[in-house]
Amino acid sequence: MILGLVRWMQPVHGYDVKRELESWQADEWTTIATGSIYHALRKMAEDGLLEEVSTEQVGARPARTTYRCTAKGEQEFEELLRRYWWNYETPTDPFQAGFAFLPALPADEAVAALRNRARLLRLVVDTHRFAIASDWVRKTKPNHVAWMFELIIDRLEVEVAWCERIATRIEGGAPLYPEGFLTYSGERLTADGQPSGDGHGGDGQAQDDEK
């Protein structure tokens, strides 16, 4: 991302790269931390992907180094661009790790958390809709920036609907387990996750399997 922006804006210094990334709200869909931009620029220069054009200092402000792509940087950018266009990588979301342990959360808290998540996601959707309609995007950004925001909106709206749907199921008493679910210890559970009381533990299940 940073390499691509340097290529697009060159010659450019880190502050303008940082400002452009912030205007794209890149922190929401990349792992780039704005504080790491300057380090990344220096590292790419060390690796020969970028070269320093000049370093200027105005008054008491920190010195600003301007960069541009090298031939090696151009080649790296082309390879990365096509890799990201043609491949798919599953996005990671910490929420999925939490949801994997849904039975450990009280049902009323799970319902409240899901509805709260839906509310937060709607706020993000509204923010992106506002951005798309603003002169800031329509007049100062390439059209594909708005298209990217549309993708974010569509994905979030699907998750909002899912949150509400699952919250309604839990609230309505939908079972979390199939009847007679067998735990790793060999204990059978009822549909609401309680021990079935049929007396089968791990040894009992082993005996059943032998029969």
N, C-alpha and C positions, 0 to 999 in steps of 0.2 A: 504493500500500500504506500509506504513512504517512498520507496524507489519510484513507483509510478507517478506520484505527485511531483517529485523532483523532475522527472522526465517531462511532465506536462508543463510545469511552471518555470523551468530553468531559464536562466540562472536564478536560484532562489536560496534564501537562508532559512534556518530552522523555525524562526518565529512565524513566517508566512505558511510554512508547511503545517505547523501546529494549528494556526488559525483556520486554515482550510479544512483540516480534519475535524475540528470542532464544529464548523459550519455544516459539515455533512453528518454530524452526530455519529461519527464513526465508532465512538466508544460503545455504542449500543449493538453493533453488529461485527466488531472486530475485537481482537485481544490487545490492541494497541493502547498503551498508557501514554497520555500526552507528555508525561515527565520523562519518558524514555526516548523521545524523538531525537534529541540532540546526541544521545549516546549512539542511537542507531545510525545517524548520519556519519558520525566519526568512524564507526565500525565499518560501514560500507565504503568509506573513503580508504580505510586501511586495507580492505579487501580488493580495492581496485575497481569497485562498481561505480563510485563517484570520484570526482576530483574537485579540489578547492579552486575557486575562481579568484576570490579575494576575501580579505578580512578587514572590516571597517569598524570604527568605534566613533560614536557621536556623543560628545560631552562625557557625562559620568555613566552612560549606559554601558552594559556589557558589550564586548566586541561581538560582532555578528559575522559569521563565515558564510559565504555564498558558495553553493555547490551546483554542479551539473553532471549529467550522466557521461560515463566513458563508453567506449565500444563494448567492453565487457559488461557494463551495466545494462546497455541496450539488449544484449543477448540474454542476460538473466531475466530482464523484464519480460521479453517475448516468451521465454520458457514458462515463467510463472503465470503469465496471463492465460496461456492456453491450458495449463494444468487446471487452473481454477474454473475455466469455462467448461471444460470437457469432463471433469471428474466430479464426484459427489462425496462429501464428507458429512457424516452425521453430526449435527450440532449438539453440543453438550449443554445441559441445563441442570444446575444443582437441585432444582425442584423435583426432577425425576427421581433422584436418589431419595429424597424425602418421601415422595409418593409411594415408592417401593415398600415402605414400612407403614402404609396406611392403617393396618389393624392396630398398631401401637398407639394411635391417636384416638382420643375420645370422639365419638361420632359427631357430637355437636360442635366440637372444635374443628374437626375436619370440614364440616359444612361451612362454618364461619370463615375458615382460612381460604377455602376455594372461592367463596363469594367475594372475599376481600381481594384475592388475586385477580378475579374478573374485573373488579372495580379499578384496580391499579392498571391493568392492561388497557381498559377503556380510556384511561387518562392518557396513556402513551399514544393510543390511536388518535384521540382528539388532537394531541400535540402535532402529530404528523399530518393530519388533515389540515390543520391550521397552516403548517409550513408550506404544504403544497399549494394552498390558495394564496399565499402571501406574495407580494412583489419581490421579496428577497429571493425566493426560489424561482418564480416565473421570469424574472428579469435579470438575475445575476448568476444563475447556475445553469449548467447544461441540462437539457431535458431529461437525460437519463438519471439525474439525481432525484427528480420527482418520481420517476418510474421505480427507482429503488425504494423510495418511501412507500409507494403503493404496495410493493411486495411485503414490506414490514407490516403494513396495515392488514393485508389479507391474512397473513400468518397469525397475527395477534387476534383477529376477529374469530378465526377458527378456534383458537385456544379459549377465548372468552366463552364461546358457545359450549365447548367441552367442559369447562369449569362449572358452568351453571347446570349442565346436564348431569354430571357426576354428583354435584351437591344435592340435586333433587333426588337422585337415586338413593344416596346415603340417608337423606332425611326421610325418605319413604320406607326405610327399613330393608333395602335391598341386601341380600346376604353377601358377606365378604368371602365366604368359603363354600364350596360344594358340600352337600350333606355327606358326613362320614369322611371328611378330609383327613388324611394321615400326615401327622407332623414328622419331622426328622427323627424324633425320639420314639416314634411308633404309636403316639397317642392319637386317638380319633377325636375330631372336633365336630361340633354342631355347626350349622350354617352361620351362627353369630359368633363363632370362634371360641365357644366354651367347650370344655371336656365333655365328651358324650356320655361318660359314666358307664360304658359297657365293659369296663374292666380290662381292656386290651392295652397293655403297655408294649414296650419294645420286644420283650421276650414272647409275649402272647402273639404278636404279629409274626415273629419268626416261626412260631409253632404253626400258625395258620398257613404260612408260606410252605412249610414242609408238607402239610396235609394236602 
